[in-house]
Amino acid sequence: MRQTGWRSCHLTNPAAVTLTGHDPRRDSLQLPAGGPSAARAGGAAVMRAGSSGGAGPSEPAGSSEGAGSSEPAVPFERVVADHGAVVLRVCRAVVGPHDAEDVGAETFLAALAAPLAAQSPAHYPPPHLARRGKVVQLIVNGEPFLMLAGELHNSSSSSLAYMRPIWPRLKAMHLNTVVVPLSWELIEPTEGHYSWRLLDGLLRQARAYQMHIVFLWLATWKNGLSSYPPLWVKENTTRFPRVILRGRPTTILSAFAPATRRADATAFAAVMRHIKQVDGAQHTVLMMQVENEVGVLGAGRDHSAAANRAFNGPVPRRLLQYLAAHKTELNGHFLRFWRRHGEKTAYQTDNRTKTGARQHQSQHEEDRG
């Protein structure tokens, strides 16, 4: 195989092709005539060459190699050898130098996967949990799937360049799934304007190593703090009020602010729509954590005026109904506390009883610190 400008191309395992270099002689080449659409067409032609079984540039059109076999007539490594330099150049022109290697790798992986896709059912339902007999299983592409997963540090996934050498290490650990933080601040840096470069890049990298993703949505909270909302949320303390502790505002966003809930929910919904659009068929993403470690670090609850009004108001009827119907599933500490105070299933209108319960709960909070 001749050199194409990459420092390495692992053909013993074509599904793990990595593009990790470039040909400096081609850095000054311009976008082909016709602009981005022509460049994309060139990439599509490479994918067709790798999946249709047609003759490649180094093989006569009448060659009988592979005839009568389900294997493509053009070996995968020959497609890489013949088209690699062109694909990398096209990718640089279309998506820029930072993402060119990942997009190039995905181009060849798509070519490799095309024959398999053609033999598979056109569509599977999204990954989901299903009860089969006495067990609940995760179903992916119609089959039970056991996640062998590892989790990244909080901010590791914020840089595609940082993640590039991490994926092969994860694959070497024989993982098939990675738990990946995805922060609100990098998805919606300006209100109403979304950037999908990071999310799409993480999907490309995961697919290059045949791995799945579980995204952790780091938004209003993470570890009981508000470190990952965008700057336009952090700077506006009037629209997005903070938790009050010991009479002072903190940097933690209050759960009792409708504007905060709407902004977070709007961004989350946009993320889910985008994942459906770009991953609806591949199912790289198995799950989404809706919010990460909600709470108030260092205290039992928010003591803002809105929080105090909610705390001193009636217990929501739906919550009481749920508690009564799911006693066997409740947290042990919570269940003991509830039973110790009468296991009530209706809000008490007696002021003495109500006040006494509130005072006891306030003392319980103070004891917790």
Phi, psi and omega in degrees: 000131182279160180287140181240009180106349176268145177285334178209145176213101190279095185270350175294336174228085187303333181288351180245030179301131177237139180248107192230036178190189178203165178263109185299338180291343184257003184298331185267000181292145184261169177299136180302157178304136183107350174075200185303325182295321177293323179296317179295324178297323178297318178295320179296325179297322178296318180297320178295322180296326182278349186239346186269345181082008179285171181286139178269174183301332183263010185229129179302147184298333183268010183300141180261008181300127178087359182299137178076007181245155176282351180283144177298145183291332180262115179302146183302318182295332178289324177299316178298316182295318186281329188244356188303311184297321181294316181298316181296321179294317179298318181297320177299320183291325186275314187248355180093165186293331185292323185257357187301318183295318180294316181294321178299317178298318181293327178302311181288326177294324177295321178297319180293323186277343187303314179298323179293321180295324181293335181268355184260160174303146187295333187207137171244153174295161179301158175308137185203163175267136180223138177275123178235105186068236182263003183241156174252126184241150171276123182252123179233122181052042174084359183232150173300141183229125177259115180283125168252094196244149170234153183246137178278160171295164189308316187248007182300323184278006180282352181226121177294325179294320178295323184285338187307311179280352181282322184303313179298330177291321177295318179296322180295339177276003179065032174277154172241356183214144177233132176273115193240117174296142177225113190264141179303318186298331180271341178275321182231069182296332174237136186304127178083356181240117187254144176246120182257005184301315182292311182300312181296322179295321178295322177296317179299315182295318179296317180296325180299335179248018177051049181238155177258167183230139163245115181275137170258117182277100177270102187230253182302322181227155167204121183057036179072012177237171179241069184267341191247003172293157178292164184298326181293340174275315183298325186279341185256087184282346177280311180287325182239079187295160185255161172295140177253126176230131179052038176079003182237144176289148177250187175265006182270132179289137180282140176285351184260033179240107181304324181296322179294315179299318181294317182295316179296313181297322179296316179294318180298318179296322178296320177298314182295321177296319181293318178299319177299321182292315187263349184226013184296333180262324185282327181060042172294319179275122181267323186210161172229130171275122189293321178207147187253117171051064179293143177152188179236107182294126177095001180203164180282330183196170173287141178243027174289168182300317180295320180293319179296322178297317180293321182293323182272358179272183181297146172291131182304133184300322181295326178293315180297320179295321179294316180301317182294327184274346186231038183303320184289347182257358186283153173303137185301316180297315180297316182297318179296319179297317180297315181293324180297336182248030168097356178051047184292142177241009176216146180292130182276126180272348179292119186299323182296312181297316182297315181295319180298318180296319181294318180297319180296319180294321178298319178295322178299319179296317181296322178297327181283346175105000000 
